[in-house]
Amino acid sequence: MNLDDLADLAEQYRAIDANVEREVRVCMAASCQSSGAAPVMDALLAGLGDSKPACKVKGVGCMGLCSAGPLVSIADRDASLEESTLYRDVTADDAADIIASLDGPPVERLRCPTDQPFFARQQKIVLENAGIIDPDSFKGYVAVGGYSALIRALSEMTPADVLREVTDSGLRGRGGGGYPTGLKWSTVAKMPATQKYVICNADEGDPGAFMDRAILESDPHRVLEGMAIAAYAIGANKAYVYVRAEYPLAVERLQTAIRKAKRSGFLGNKIGDTQFSLEVEIRLGAGAFVCGEETALMASIEGLRGQPRPRPPYPAESGLWGYPTLINNVETFANITPILREGGDWFASIGTERSNGTKVFALAGTITNTGLIEVPMGTSLRDIIEVIGGGIPGGKAFKAVQTGGPSGGCIPAQHLDIAVDYDSLKTLGTMMGSGGMIVMDETSSMVDVARYFMEFCMTESCGKCIPCRAGTQQMHSILDRLAKSQATRAELALLEELCEVVQATSLCGLGQTAPNPVLSTMRYFRNEYEAKLGDA
């Protein structure tokens, strides 16, 4: 198969709905389903029936504004979310009014403006299909250009050409570490082993983070296509998606996507009638946060206890079952298709000099617009929280935002104008992480925040190394005493010392970064710690 053949196939799939002029799109991502999207979908299907053949009701992925779900958009065929009429907080009882509006004015009481900053200030690359295509439809993905990047790579590019484009893009790993993706791929490609593996890390365990889950629920073929391109570039023929079992909808849609892609010749043997083959399997994680660490993840895939191992050797040299292994997260793989489609230089032109492209963030906590956004790297925290996020509800003042989950730190109001990129956040004692942002207002106790994240790390520690196993317990004990105003000044000094020891001596990233929420809150809100001392 060449690009012309795929273009003909895409045209055939588009012709299936040639008579459809307007689409009634119902968000069927997990957030909207939990708010009652399924009954809304049923009511719209039953109400529309065959009465309007030029209109079609279909389920789509995440539309972003999760706090307003269930969401329904009325759009011309192929129109973007911003070009549609969007309705929020829809119930099954609203179906009749929405159907009637197809031939008349919009239902104003349900209207959600799409020209508001939440939508208008985003730049969608990873999420370009979310809220538009049916995630369960292979034909729908191909119809919007899906798998064209893979076929182009297989038919017109060498593995070295693919590596060059990814390297030129400046893409850095979106899982939190920010390691240059092209360099990682090139390292694995240079390994002489005949057997290599690709792993997609979908073990998203940060509290308040739901970026990878939403991407898998909205556009699973996009992730599979990125994995297949990566496998071709490094010389792998086997891939795994490691996803936590708590994401049943994402797992279901992944299974459907793998089955349909394989049946259509885009996975399996001799993809696109070439000599390249790739088998993709799903491995379910049991919810252990430490399995987000790549060596623990590989141990889990191998059927062993999910515990990290010392590095080197790194996975690129000796990974899964001792073979060279490439590990990237969901969002990283979802960026590959547009990079090959538009070129590495195009991607590098977005964002900042050292942090290229866009980043998907999950906004949670005390913020008006809870949901999923995608913005260029370098966008300021103030723009994300006050403009796109809509600020703090209820007239309360902003106090801090936690970035990077348990591995990150809290950023206070005086630093809201900082650019959100890998390097800038490190100067504040935090990190970007996978993209979770938990916003806190003036009522939040920063000692309680630190205690919460420390309890999380303590519970999730695998116990393999003493600094993490014992250190997180001791730090949590002191934080608990502080929260109850029972700790002494000597214990506060001990807490700081423990943070340094655990940070410097733990085996893996979980322990090494566990002190970050404590250190950052002590740095910016030390007065709250001092006020809690029992001997103050």
Secondary structure, 3 states (H helix, E strand, C coil): CCHHHHHHHHHHHHHHCCCCCEEEEEECCHHHHHCCHHHHHHHHHHHHCCCCCCEEEEEECCCCCHHHCCCEEEEECCCCHHHCEEECCCCHHHHHHHHHHCCCCCCHHHECCCCCHHHHCCCCCCCCCCCCCCCCCHHHHHHCCCCHHHHHHHHHCCHHHHHHHHHHHCCECCCCCCCEHHHHHHHHHHCCCCCCEEEEEECCCCCCCCHHHHHHHHCHHHHHHHHHHHHHHHCCCEEEEEEECCCHHHHHHHHHHHHHHHHCCCCECCHHHCCCCEEEEEEEECCCHHHHCHHHHHHHHCCCCCCCCCCCCCCCCCCHHHCCEEEEEHHHHHCHHHHHHHCHHHHHCCECCCCECEEEEEEEECCCCCEEEEEECCCEHHHHHHHHCCCCHHHCCEEEEEECHHHCEEEEHHHCCCECCHHHHHCCCCCCCCCEEEEEECCCCHHHHHHHHHHHHHHHCCCCCHHHHHHHHHHHHHHHHHHCCCCCHHHHHHHHHHHHHHHHHCCCHHHHHCCHHHHHHHHHCHHHHHHHCCCC
